[in-house]
Amino acid sequence: MPEPSEGKLATPPKGQRQMMESWRLSTEGMTFKNRQAMVDPRDFDLRSLLANALGLPATQINNVKWNRSQQYEIKGYFKERTGKMQNEYHRAYRAGDRDKMSELRAEWREVQKAKTRLRPFFNGDPTALRRAPVSDLIKIPRSRRKKASKDRRRLGTN
């Protein structure tokens, strides 16, 4: 008889999964992947846990999940956006395009202001979306030159 795949064992039916999730929320609370507590189990009321176990939408639990997913999306957006801006700035620097560099510095400032506007999604925590000074953008060409030089030195191709 063939053995069941691990995937089938890891994914119980929806009803069982929701009961197990409610049990975990009531005992451990909501945790990050590293098992650090995100929401204490005492913060969930019994009504929300029972509704979740029965498969009904529990507003309290869904709000926590929604906020967490929005925080993840926001952080990902800013990481991707600042990375693209740094790459564009470096290309403009190498091309000697001063107008483009100036435009990117102004855009950088706007992105940093947007971080402040979105801070309420992180309960006002200033460390969640840290503002980066324009000097971080300006230092990109130099830091990349230093990294390239260091890599060449390590390879012995200097």
Chimera marker file (.cmm) of the C-alpha trace (Angstrom):
<marker_set name="trace">
<marker id="1" x="0.000" y="0.000" z="0.000" r="1" g="1" b="0" radius="0.5"/>
<marker id="2" x="1.523" y="3.385" z="-0.945" r="1" g="1" b="0" radius="0.5"/>
<marker id="3" x="2.293" y="5.798" z="1.858" r="1" g="1" b="0" radius="0.5"/>
<marker id="4" x="0.285" y="9.035" z="1.983" r="1" g="1" b="0" radius="0.5"/>
<marker id="5" x="2.178" y="12.096" z="0.846" r="1" g="1" b="0" radius="0.5"/>
<marker id="6" x="3.376" y="14.580" z="3.437" r="1" g="1" b="0" radius="0.5"/>
<marker id="7" x="1.314" y="17.282" z="1.745" r="1" g="1" b="0" radius="0.5"/>
<marker id="8" x="-1.906" y="15.432" z="2.487" r="1" g="1" b="0" radius="0.5"/>
<marker id="9" x="-0.918" y="14.973" z="6.122" r="1" g="1" b="0" radius="0.5"/>
<marker id="10" x="0.060" y="18.626" z="6.486" r="1" g="1" b="0" radius="0.5"/>
<marker id="11" x="-3.205" y="19.969" z="5.113" r="1" g="1" b="0" radius="0.5"/>
<marker id="12" x="-6.248" y="18.733" z="7.011" r="1" g="1" b="0" radius="0.5"/>
<marker id="13" x="-9.758" y="19.656" z="5.820" r="1" g="1" b="0" radius="0.5"/>
<marker id="14" x="-10.853" y="23.243" z="6.352" r="1" g="1" b="0" radius="0.5"/>
<marker id="15" x="-13.081" y="22.488" z="9.342" r="1" g="1" b="0" radius="0.5"/>
<marker id="16" x="-10.315" y="20.663" z="11.201" r="1" g="1" b="0" radius="0.5"/>
<marker id="17" x="-7.797" y="23.334" z="10.245" r="1" g="1" b="0" radius="0.5"/>
<marker id="18" x="-10.019" y="26.095" z="11.686" r="1" g="1" b="0" radius="0.5"/>
<marker id="19" x="-10.548" y="24.180" z="14.929" r="1" g="1" b="0" radius="0.5"/>
<marker id="20" x="-6.796" y="23.614" z="15.245" r="1" g="1" b="0" radius="0.5"/>
<marker id="21" x="-6.162" y="27.296" z="14.493" r="1" g="1" b="0" radius="0.5"/>
<marker id="22" x="-8.652" y="28.360" z="17.186" r="1" g="1" b="0" radius="0.5"/>
<marker id="23" x="-7.006" y="26.017" z="19.674" r="1" g="1" b="0" radius="0.5"/>
<marker id="24" x="-3.559" y="27.433" z="18.839" r="1" g="1" b="0" radius="0.5"/>
<marker id="25" x="-4.840" y="31.010" z="19.133" r="1" g="1" b="0" radius="0.5"/>
<marker id="26" x="-6.357" y="30.244" z="22.539" r="1" g="1" b="0" radius="0.5"/>
<marker id="27" x="-3.193" y="28.588" z="23.881" r="1" g="1" b="0" radius="0.5"/>
<marker id="28" x="-0.252" y="30.286" z="22.134" r="1" g="1" b="0" radius="0.5"/>
<marker id="29" x="-1.853" y="33.388" z="20.674" r="1" g="1" b="0" radius="0.5"/>
<marker id="30" x="-0.865" y="34.573" z="17.227" r="1" g="1" b="0" radius="0.5"/>
<marker id="31" x="2.852" y="34.189" z="16.550" r="1" g="1" b="0" radius="0.5"/>
<marker id="32" x="5.384" y="35.117" z="13.921" r="1" g="1" b="0" radius="0.5"/>
<marker id="33" x="7.223" y="32.354" z="12.054" r="1" g="1" b="0" radius="0.5"/>
<marker id="34" x="10.027" y="32.532" z="14.617" r="1" g="1" b="0" radius="0.5"/>
<marker id="35" x="7.454" y="31.654" z="17.335" r="1" g="1" b="0" radius="0.5"/>
<marker id="36" x="7.642" y="35.150" z="18.843" r="1" g="1" b="0" radius="0.5"/>
<marker id="37" x="4.248" y="36.274" z="20.167" r="1" g="1" b="0" radius="0.5"/>
<marker id="38" x="2.421" y="38.759" z="17.944" r="1" g="1" b="0" radius="0.5"/>
<marker id="39" x="-0.886" y="38.705" z="19.867" r="1" g="1" b="0" radius="0.5"/>
<marker id="40" x="-1.274" y="37.328" z="23.376" r="1" g="1" b="0" radius="0.5"/>
<marker id="41" x="-3.878" y="34.535" z="23.734" r="1" g="1" b="0" radius="0.5"/>
<marker id="42" x="-5.687" y="36.548" z="26.423" r="1" g="1" b="0" radius="0.5"/>
<marker id="43" x="-6.412" y="39.262" z="23.816" r="1" g="1" b="0" radius="0.5"/>
<marker id="44" x="-8.856" y="36.988" z="21.961" r="1" g="1" b="0" radius="0.5"/>
<marker id="45" x="-12.343" y="36.718" z="23.399" r="1" g="1" b="0" radius="0.5"/>
<marker id="46" x="-14.092" y="33.355" z="23.633" r="1" g="1" b="0" radius="0.5"/>
<marker id="47" x="-16.816" y="34.373" z="21.172" r="1" g="1" b="0" radius="0.5"/>
<marker id="48" x="-14.279" y="35.067" z="18.402" r="1" g="1" b="0" radius="0.5"/>
<marker id="49" x="-12.454" y="31.800" z="19.033" r="1" g="1" b="0" radius="0.5"/>
<marker id="50" x="-15.696" y="29.784" z="18.966" r="1" g="1" b="0" radius="0.5"/>
<marker id="51" x="-16.893" y="31.495" z="15.796" r="1" g="1" b="0" radius="0.5"/>
<marker id="52" x="-13.537" y="30.815" z="14.140" r="1" g="1" b="0" radius="0.5"/>
<marker id="53" x="-13.627" y="27.154" z="15.207" r="1" g="1" b="0" radius="0.5"/>
<marker id="54" x="-17.104" y="26.781" z="13.675" r="1" g="1" b="0" radius="0.5"/>
<marker id="55" x="-15.925" y="28.307" z="10.413" r="1" g="1" b="0" radius="0.5"/>
<marker id="56" x="-17.745" y="31.605" z="10.835" r="1" g="1" b="0" radius="0.5"/>
<marker id="57" x="-15.841" y="34.800" z="10.151" r="1" g="1" b="0" radius="0.5"/>
<marker id="58" x="-14.486" y="36.153" z="13.436" r="1" g="1" b="0" radius="0.5"/>
<marker id="59" x="-14.010" y="39.901" z="13.054" r="1" g="1" b="0" radius="0.5"/>
<marker id="60" x="-11.339" y="40.212" z="15.726" r="1" g="1" b="0" radius="0.5"/>
<marker id="61" x="-9.160" y="37.433" z="14.289" r="1" g="1" b="0" radius="0.5"/>
<marker id="62" x="-9.686" y="38.558" z="10.698" r="1" g="1" b="0" radius="0.5"/>
<marker id="63" x="-8.727" y="42.134" z="11.602" r="1" g="1" b="0" radius="0.5"/>
<marker id="64" x="-5.437" y="40.968" z="13.106" r="1" g="1" b="0" radius="0.5"/>
<marker id="65" x="-4.683" y="38.831" z="10.036" r="1" g="1" b="0" radius="0.5"/>
<marker id="66" x="-5.632" y="41.663" z="7.659" r="1" g="1" b="0" radius="0.5"/>
<marker id="67" x="-3.459" y="44.202" z="9.501" r="1" g="1" b="0" radius="0.5"/>
<marker id="68" x="-0.516" y="41.819" z="9.464" r="1" g="1" b="0" radius="0.5"/>
<marker id="69" x="-0.866" y="41.160" z="5.743" r="1" g="1" b="0" radius="0.5"/>
<marker id="70" x="-1.112" y="44.900" z="5.034" r="1" g="1" b="0" radius="0.5"/>
<marker id="71" x="2.038" y="45.541" z="7.065" r="1" g="1" b="0" radius="0.5"/>
<marker id="72" x="3.850" y="42.868" z="5.074" r="1" g="1" b="0" radius="0.5"/>
<marker id="73" x="2.687" y="44.364" z="1.759" r="1" g="1" b="0" radius="0.5"/>
<marker id="74" x="3.635" y="47.909" z="2.795" r="1" g="1" b="0" radius="0.5"/>
<marker id="75" x="7.123" y="46.900" z="3.909" r="1" g="1" b="0" radius="0.5"/>
<marker id="76" x="7.619" y="44.918" z="0.699" r="1" g="1" b="0" radius="0.5"/>
<marker id="77" x="6.504" y="47.866" z="-1.411" r="1" g="1" b="0" radius="0.5"/>
<marker id="78" x="8.932" y="50.281" z="0.229" r="1" g="1" b="0" radius="0.5"/>
<marker id="79" x="11.808" y="47.814" z="0.049" r="1" g="1" b="0" radius="0.5"/>
<marker id="80" x="11.192" y="47.236" z="-3.663" r="1" g="1" b="0" radius="0.5"/>
<marker id="81" x="10.631" y="50.926" z="-4.430" r="1" g="1" b="0" radius="0.5"/>
<marker id="82" x="13.749" y="52.171" z="-2.642" r="1" g="1" b="0" radius="0.5"/>
<marker id="83" x="15.814" y="49.421" z="-4.291" r="1" g="1" b="0" radius="0.5"/>
<marker id="84" x="14.631" y="50.505" z="-7.739" r="1" g="1" b="0" radius="0.5"/>
<marker id="85" x="15.344" y="54.136" z="-6.929" r="1" g="1" b="0" radius="0.5"/>
<marker id="86" x="18.854" y="53.275" z="-5.771" r="1" g="1" b="0" radius="0.5"/>
<marker id="87" x="19.503" y="51.380" z="-9.011" r="1" g="1" b="0" radius="0.5"/>
<marker id="88" x="18.145" y="54.270" z="-11.087" r="1" g="1" b="0" radius="0.5"/>
<marker id="89" x="20.253" y="56.755" z="-9.136" r="1" g="1" b="0" radius="0.5"/>
<marker id="90" x="23.368" y="54.671" z="-9.716" r="1" g="1" b="0" radius="0.5"/>
<marker id="91" x="22.641" y="54.456" z="-13.457" r="1" g="1" b="0" radius="0.5"/>
<marker id="92" x="22.028" y="58.225" z="-13.608" r="1" g="1" b="0" radius="0.5"/>
<marker id="93" x="25.272" y="58.830" z="-11.699" r="1" g="1" b="0" radius="0.5"/>
<marker id="94" x="27.257" y="56.680" z="-14.135" r="1" g="1" b="0" radius="0.5"/>
<marker id="95" x="25.614" y="58.445" z="-17.090" r="1" g="1" b="0" radius="0.5"/>
<marker id="96" x="26.268" y="61.872" z="-15.527" r="1" g="1" b="0" radius="0.5"/>
<marker id="97" x="22.570" y="62.763" z="-15.717" r="1" g="1" b="0" radius="0.5"/>
<marker id="98" x="22.321" y="65.453" z="-13.027" r="1" g="1" b="0" radius="0.5"/>
<marker id="99" x="18.671" y="66.231" z="-13.796" r="1" g="1" b="0" radius="0.5"/>
<marker id="100" x="17.634" y="62.609" z="-13.262" r="1" g="1" b="0" radius="0.5"/>
<marker id="101" x="19.652" y="62.447" z="-10.027" r="1" g="1" b="0" radius="0.5"/>
<marker id="102" x="17.931" y="65.599" z="-8.750" r="1" g="1" b="0" radius="0.5"/>
<marker id="103" x="14.531" y="64.184" z="-9.712" r="1" g="1" b="0" radius="0.5"/>
<marker id="104" x="15.300" y="60.936" z="-7.858" r="1" g="1" b="0" radius="0.5"/>
<marker id="105" x="16.383" y="62.828" z="-4.718" r="1" g="1" b="0" radius="0.5"/>
<marker id="106" x="13.046" y="64.689" z="-4.717" r="1" g="1" b="0" radius="0.5"/>
<marker id="107" x="11.177" y="61.414" z="-5.259" r="1" g="1" b="0" radius="0.5"/>
<marker id="108" x="13.191" y="59.831" z="-2.411" r="1" g="1" b="0" radius="0.5"/>
<marker id="109" x="11.976" y="62.565" z="-0.068" r="1" g="1" b="0" radius="0.5"/>
<marker id="110" x="8.373" y="61.924" z="-1.137" r="1" g="1" b="0" radius="0.5"/>
<marker id="111" x="8.737" y="58.192" z="-0.483" r="1" g="1" b="0" radius="0.5"/>
<marker id="112" x="10.033" y="58.950" z="3.006" r="1" g="1" b="0" radius="0.5"/>
<marker id="113" x="7.019" y="61.196" z="3.653" r="1" g="1" b="0" radius="0.5"/>
<marker id="114" x="4.746" y="58.372" z="2.510" r="1" g="1" b="0" radius="0.5"/>
<marker id="115" x="6.313" y="56.130" z="5.145" r="1" g="1" b="0" radius="0.5"/>
<marker id="116" x="5.226" y="58.602" z="7.799" r="1" g="1" b="0" radius="0.5"/>
<marker id="117" x="1.688" y="58.742" z="6.380" r="1" g="1" b="0" radius="0.5"/>
<marker id="118" x="1.390" y="54.944" z="6.516" r="1" g="1" b="0" radius="0.5"/>
<marker id="119" x="2.709" y="54.608" z="10.048" r="1" g="1" b="0" radius="0.5"/>
<marker id="120" x="-0.834" y="54.234" z="11.520" r="1" g="1" b="0" radius="0.5"/>
<marker id="121" x="-0.904" y="50.729" z="9.975" r="1" g="1" b="0" radius="0.5"/>
<marker id="122" x="1.924" y="49.920" z="12.396" r="1" g="1" b="0" radius="0.5"/>
<marker id="123" x="0.175" y="51.453" z="15.413" r="1" g="1" b="0" radius="0.5"/>
<marker id="124" x="2.371" y="54.558" z="15.155" r="1" g="1" b="0" radius="0.5"/>
<marker id="125" x="5.610" y="52.632" z="15.774" r="1" g="1" b="0" radius="0.5"/>
<marker id="126" x="8.439" y="54.805" z="14.374" r="1" g="1" b="0" radius="0.5"/>
<marker id="127" x="10.791" y="51.826" z="14.068" r="1" g="1" b="0" radius="0.5"/>
<marker id="128" x="8.442" y="49.877" z="11.762" r="1" g="1" b="0" radius="0.5"/>
<marker id="129" x="8.949" y="52.106" z="8.713" r="1" g="1" b="0" radius="0.5"/>
<marker id="130" x="12.147" y="54.010" z="9.265" r="1" g="1" b="0" radius="0.5"/>
<marker id="131" x="12.741" y="57.106" z="7.227" r="1" g="1" b="0" radius="0.5"/>
<marker id="132" x="16.001" y="57.067" z="5.321" r="1" g="1" b="0" radius="0.5"/>
<marker id="133" x="17.890" y="60.321" z="4.750" r="1" g="1" b="0" radius="0.5"/>
<marker id="134" x="18.694" y="61.486" z="1.223" r="1" g="1" b="0" radius="0.5"/>
<marker id="135" x="22.351" y="60.873" z="2.031" r="1" g="1" b="0" radius="0.5"/>
<marker id="136" x="21.607" y="57.122" z="1.873" r="1" g="1" b="0" radius="0.5"/>
<marker id="137" x="20.656" y="57.577" z="-1.771" r="1" g="1" b="0" radius="0.5"/>
<marker id="138" x="23.596" y="59.865" z="-2.516" r="1" g="1" b="0" radius="0.5"/>
<marker id="139" x="26.075" y="57.354" z="-1.032" r="1" g="1" b="0" radius="0.5"/>
<marker id="140" x="24.949" y="54.505" z="-3.316" r="1" g="1" b="0" radius="0.5"/>
<marker id="141" x="27.537" y="55.053" z="-6.102" r="1" g="1" b="0" radius="0.5"/>
<marker id="142" x="30.411" y="55.221" z="-3.624" r="1" g="1" b="0" radius="0.5"/>
<marker id="143" x="29.282" y="52.151" z="-1.667" r="1" g="1" b="0" radius="0.5"/>
<marker id="144" x="28.911" y="50.142" z="-4.868" r="1" g="1" b="0" radius="0.5"/>
<marker id="145" x="32.377" y="51.191" z="-6.052" r="1" g="1" b="0" radius="0.5"/>
<marker id="146" x="33.837" y="50.120" z="-2.703" r="1" g="1" b="0" radius="0.5"/>
<marker id="147" x="32.023" y="46.784" z="-2.861" r="1" g="1" b="0" radius="0.5"/>
<marker id="148" x="33.223" y="46.132" z="-6.410" r="1" g="1" b="0" radius="0.5"/>
<marker id="149" x="36.786" y="47.022" z="-5.406" r="1" g="1" b="0" radius="0.5"/>
<marker id="150" x="36.603" y="44.718" z="-2.398" r="1" g="1" b="0" radius="0.5"/>
<marker id="151" x="35.267" y="41.875" z="-4.546" r="1" g="1" b="0" radius="0.5"/>
<marker id="152" x="38.054" y="42.364" z="-7.106" r="1" g="1" b="0" radius="0.5"/>
<marker id="153" x="40.647" y="42.367" z="-4.317" r="1" g="1" b="0" radius="0.5"/>
<marker id="154" x="39.235" y="39.123" z="-2.910" r="1" g="1" b="0" radius="0.5"/>
<marker id="155" x="39.409" y="37.501" z="-6.339" r="1" g="1" b="0" radius="0.5"/>
<marker id="156" x="42.947" y="38.801" z="-6.897" r="1" g="1" b="0" radius="0.5"/>
<marker id="157" x="41.995" y="40.619" z="-10.102" r="1" g="1" b="0" radius="0.5"/>
<marker id="158" x="43.061" y="44.122" z="-8.991" r="1" g="1" b="0" radius="0.5"/>
<link id1="1" id2="2" r="1" g="1" b="0" radius="0.2"/>
<link id1="2" id2="3" r="1" g="1" b="0" radius="0.2"/>
<link id1="3" id2="4" r="1" g="1" b="0" radius="0.2"/>
<link id1="4" id2="5" r="1" g="1" b="0" radius="0.2"/>
<link id1="5" id2="6" r="1" g="1" b="0" radius="0.2"/>
<link id1="6" id2="7" r="1" g="1" b="0" radius="0.2"/>
<link id1="7" id2="8" r="1" g="1" b="0" radius="0.2"/>
<link id1="8" id2="9" r="1" g="1" b="0" radius="0.2"/>
<link id1="9" id2="10" r="1" g="1" b="0" radius="0.2"/>
<link id1="10" id2="11" r="1" g="1" b="0" radius="0.2"/>
<link id1="11" id2="12" r="1" g="1" b="0" radius="0.2"/>
<link id1="12" id2="13" r="1" g="1" b="0" radius="0.2"/>
<link id1="13" id2="14" r="1" g="1" b="0" radius="0.2"/>
<link id1="14" id2="15" r="1" g="1" b="0" radius="0.2"/>
<link id1="15" id2="16" r="1" g="1" b="0" radius="0.2"/>
<link id1="16" id2="17" r="1" g="1" b="0" radius="0.2"/>
<link id1="17" id2="18" r="1" g="1" b="0" radius="0.2"/>
<link id1="18" id2="19" r="1" g="1" b="0" radius="0.2"/>
<link id1="19" id2="20" r="1" g="1" b="0" radius="0.2"/>
<link id1="20" id2="21" r="1" g="1" b="0" radius="0.2"/>
<link id1="21" id2="22" r="1" g="1" b="0" radius="0.2"/>
<link id1="22" id2="23" r="1" g="1" b="0" radius="0.2"/>
<link id1="23" id2="24" r="1" g="1" b="0" radius="0.2"/>
<link id1="24" id2="25" r="1" g="1" b="0" radius="0.2"/>
<link id1="25" id2="26" r="1" g="1" b="0" radius="0.2"/>
<link id1="26" id2="27" r="1" g="1" b="0" radius="0.2"/>
<link id1="27" id2="28" r="1" g="1" b="0" radius="0.2"/>
<link id1="28" id2="29" r="1" g="1" b="0" radius="0.2"/>
<link id1="29" id2="30" r="1" g="1" b="0" radius="0.2"/>
<link id1="30" id2="31" r="1" g="1" b="0" radius="0.2"/>
<link id1="31" id2="32" r="1" g="1" b="0" radius="0.2"/>
<link id1="32" id2="33" r="1" g="1" b="0" radius="0.2"/>
<link id1="33" id2="34" r="1" g="1" b="0" radius="0.2"/>
<link id1="34" id2="35" r="1" g="1" b="0" radius="0.2"/>
<link id1="35" id2="36" r="1" g="1" b="0" radius="0.2"/>
<link id1="36" id2="37" r="1" g="1" b="0" radius="0.2"/>
<link id1="37" id2="38" r="1" g="1" b="0" radius="0.2"/>
<link id1="38" id2="39" r="1" g="1" b="0" radius="0.2"/>
<link id1="39" id2="40" r="1" g="1" b="0" radius="0.2"/>
<link id1="40" id2="41" r="1" g="1" b="0" radius="0.2"/>
<link id1="41" id2="42" r="1" g="1" b="0" radius="0.2"/>
<link id1="42" id2="43" r="1" g="1" b="0" radius="0.2"/>
<link id1="43" id2="44" r="1" g="1" b="0" radius="0.2"/>
<link id1="44" id2="45" r="1" g="1" b="0" radius="0.2"/>
<link id1="45" id2="46" r="1" g="1" b="0" radius="0.2"/>
<link id1="46" id2="47" r="1" g="1" b="0" radius="0.2"/>
<link id1="47" id2="48" r="1" g="1" b="0" radius="0.2"/>
<link id1="48" id2="49" r="1" g="1" b="0" radius="0.2"/>
<link id1="49" id2="50" r="1" g="1" b="0" radius="0.2"/>
<link id1="50" id2="51" r="1" g="1" b="0" radius="0.2"/>
<link id1="51" id2="52" r="1" g="1" b="0" radius="0.2"/>
<link id1="52" id2="53" r="1" g="1" b="0" radius="0.2"/>
<link id1="53" id2="54" r="1" g="1" b="0" radius="0.2"/>
<link id1="54" id2="55" r="1" g="1" b="0" radius="0.2"/>
<link id1="55" id2="56" r="1" g="1" b="0" radius="0.2"/>
<link id1="56" id2="57" r="1" g="1" b="0" radius="0.2"/>
<link id1="57" id2="58" r="1" g="1" b="0" radius="0.2"/>
<link id1="58" id2="59" r="1" g="1" b="0" radius="0.2"/>
<link id1="59" id2="60" r="1" g="1" b="0" radius="0.2"/>
<link id1="60" id2="61" r="1" g="1" b="0" radius="0.2"/>
<link id1="61" id2="62" r="1" g="1" b="0" radius="0.2"/>
<link id1="62" id2="63" r="1" g="1" b="0" radius="0.2"/>
<link id1="63" id2="64" r="1" g="1" b="0" radius="0.2"/>
<link id1="64" id2="65" r="1" g="1" b="0" radius="0.2"/>
<link id1="65" id2="66" r="1" g="1" b="0" radius="0.2"/>
<link id1="66" id2="67" r="1" g="1" b="0" radius="0.2"/>
<link id1="67" id2="68" r="1" g="1" b="0" radius="0.2"/>
<link id1="68" id2="69" r="1" g="1" b="0" radius="0.2"/>
<link id1="69" id2="70" r="1" g="1" b="0" radius="0.2"/>
<link id1="70" id2="71" r="1" g="1" b="0" radius="0.2"/>
<link id1="71" id2="72" r="1" g="1" b="0" radius="0.2"/>
<link id1="72" id2="73" r="1" g="1" b="0" radius="0.2"/>
<link id1="73" id2="74" r="1" g="1" b="0" radius="0.2"/>
<link id1="74" id2="75" r="1" g="1" b="0" radius="0.2"/>
<link id1="75" id2="76" r="1" g="1" b="0" radius="0.2"/>
<link id1="76" id2="77" r="1" g="1" b="0" radius="0.2"/>
<link id1="77" id2="78" r="1" g="1" b="0" radius="0.2"/>
<link id1="78" id2="79" r="1" g="1" b="0" radius="0.2"/>
<link id1="79" id2="80" r="1" g="1" b="0" radius="0.2"/>
<link id1="80" id2="81" r="1" g="1" b="0" radius="0.2"/>
<link id1="81" id2="82" r="1" g="1" b="0" radius="0.2"/>
<link id1="82" id2="83" r="1" g="1" b="0" radius="0.2"/>
<link id1="83" id2="84" r="1" g="1" b="0" radius="0.2"/>
<link id1="84" id2="85" r="1" g="1" b="0" radius="0.2"/>
<link id1="85" id2="86" r="1" g="1" b="0" radius="0.2"/>
<link id1="86" id2="87" r="1" g="1" b="0" radius="0.2"/>
<link id1="87" id2="88" r="1" g="1" b="0" radius="0.2"/>
<link id1="88" id2="89" r="1" g="1" b="0" radius="0.2"/>
<link id1="89" id2="90" r="1" g="1" b="0" radius="0.2"/>
<link id1="90" id2="91" r="1" g="1" b="0" radius="0.2"/>
<link id1="91" id2="92" r="1" g="1" b="0" radius="0.2"/>
<link id1="92" id2="93" r="1" g="1" b="0" radius="0.2"/>
<link id1="93" id2="94" r="1" g="1" b="0" radius="0.2"/>
<link id1="94" id2="95" r="1" g="1" b="0" radius="0.2"/>
<link id1="95" id2="96" r="1" g="1" b="0" radius="0.2"/>
<link id1="96" id2="97" r="1" g="1" b="0" radius="0.2"/>
<link id1="97" id2="98" r="1" g="1" b="0" radius="0.2"/>
<link id1="98" id2="99" r="1" g="1" b="0" radius="0.2"/>
<link id1="99" id2="100" r="1" g="1" b="0" radius="0.2"/>
<link id1="100" id2="101" r="1" g="1" b="0" radius="0.2"/>
<link id1="101" id2="102" r="1" g="1" b="0" radius="0.2"/>
<link id1="102" id2="103" r="1" g="1" b="0" radius="0.2"/>
<link id1="103" id2="104" r="1" g="1" b="0" radius="0.2"/>
<link id1="104" id2="105" r="1" g="1" b="0" radius="0.2"/>
<link id1="105" id2="106" r="1" g="1" b="0" radius="0.2"/>
<link id1="106" id2="107" r="1" g="1" b="0" radius="0.2"/>
<link id1="107" id2="108" r="1" g="1" b="0" radius="0.2"/>
<link id1="108" id2="109" r="1" g="1" b="0" radius="0.2"/>
<link id1="109" id2="110" r="1" g="1" b="0" radius="0.2"/>
<link id1="110" id2="111" r="1" g="1" b="0" radius="0.2"/>
<link id1="111" id2="112" r="1" g="1" b="0" radius="0.2"/>
<link id1="112" id2="113" r="1" g="1" b="0" radius="0.2"/>
<link id1="113" id2="114" r="1" g="1" b="0" radius="0.2"/>
<link id1="114" id2="115" r="1" g="1" b="0" radius="0.2"/>
<link id1="115" id2="116" r="1" g="1" b="0" radius="0.2"/>
<link id1="116" id2="117" r="1" g="1" b="0" radius="0.2"/>
<link id1="117" id2="118" r="1" g="1" b="0" radius="0.2"/>
<link id1="118" id2="119" r="1" g="1" b="0" radius="0.2"/>
<link id1="119" id2="120" r="1" g="1" b="0" radius="0.2"/>
<link id1="120" id2="121" r="1" g="1" b="0" radius="0.2"/>
<link id1="121" id2="122" r="1" g="1" b="0" radius="0.2"/>
<link id1="122" id2="123" r="1" g="1" b="0" radius="0.2"/>
<link id1="123" id2="124" r="1" g="1" b="0" radius="0.2"/>
<link id1="124" id2="125" r="1" g="1" b="0" radius="0.2"/>
<link id1="125" id2="126" r="1" g="1" b="0" radius="0.2"/>
<link id1="126" id2="127" r="1" g="1" b="0" radius="0.2"/>
<link id1="127" id2="128" r="1" g="1" b="0" radius="0.2"/>
<link id1="128" id2="129" r="1" g="1" b="0" radius="0.2"/>
<link id1="129" id2="130" r="1" g="1" b="0" radius="0.2"/>
<link id1="130" id2="131" r="1" g="1" b="0" radius="0.2"/>
<link id1="131" id2="132" r="1" g="1" b="0" radius="0.2"/>
<link id1="132" id2="133" r="1" g="1" b="0" radius="0.2"/>
<link id1="133" id2="134" r="1" g="1" b="0" radius="0.2"/>
<link id1="134" id2="135" r="1" g="1" b="0" radius="0.2"/>
<link id1="135" id2="136" r="1" g="1" b="0" radius="0.2"/>
<link id1="136" id2="137" r="1" g="1" b="0" radius="0.2"/>
<link id1="137" id2="138" r="1" g="1" b="0" radius="0.2"/>
<link id1="138" id2="139" r="1" g="1" b="0" radius="0.2"/>
<link id1="139" id2="140" r="1" g="1" b="0" radius="0.2"/>
<link id1="140" id2="141" r="1" g="1" b="0" radius="0.2"/>
<link id1="141" id2="142" r="1" g="1" b="0" radius="0.2"/>
<link id1="142" id2="143" r="1" g="1" b="0" radius="0.2"/>
<link id1="143" id2="144" r="1" g="1" b="0" radius="0.2"/>
<link id1="144" id2="145" r="1" g="1" b="0" radius="0.2"/>
<link id1="145" id2="146" r="1" g="1" b="0" radius="0.2"/>
<link id1="146" id2="147" r="1" g="1" b="0" radius="0.2"/>
<link id1="147" id2="148" r="1" g="1" b="0" radius="0.2"/>
<link id1="148" id2="149" r="1" g="1" b="0" radius="0.2"/>
<link id1="149" id2="150" r="1" g="1" b="0" radius="0.2"/>
<link id1="150" id2="151" r="1" g="1" b="0" radius="0.2"/>
<link id1="151" id2="152" r="1" g="1" b="0" radius="0.2"/>
<link id1="152" id2="153" r="1" g="1" b="0" radius="0.2"/>
<link id1="153" id2="154" r="1" g="1" b="0" radius="0.2"/>
<link id1="154" id2="155" r="1" g="1" b="0" radius="0.2"/>
<link id1="155" id2="156" r="1" g="1" b="0" radius="0.2"/>
<link id1="156" id2="157" r="1" g="1" b="0" radius="0.2"/>
<link id1="157" id2="158" r="1" g="1" b="0" radius="0.2"/>
</marker_set>
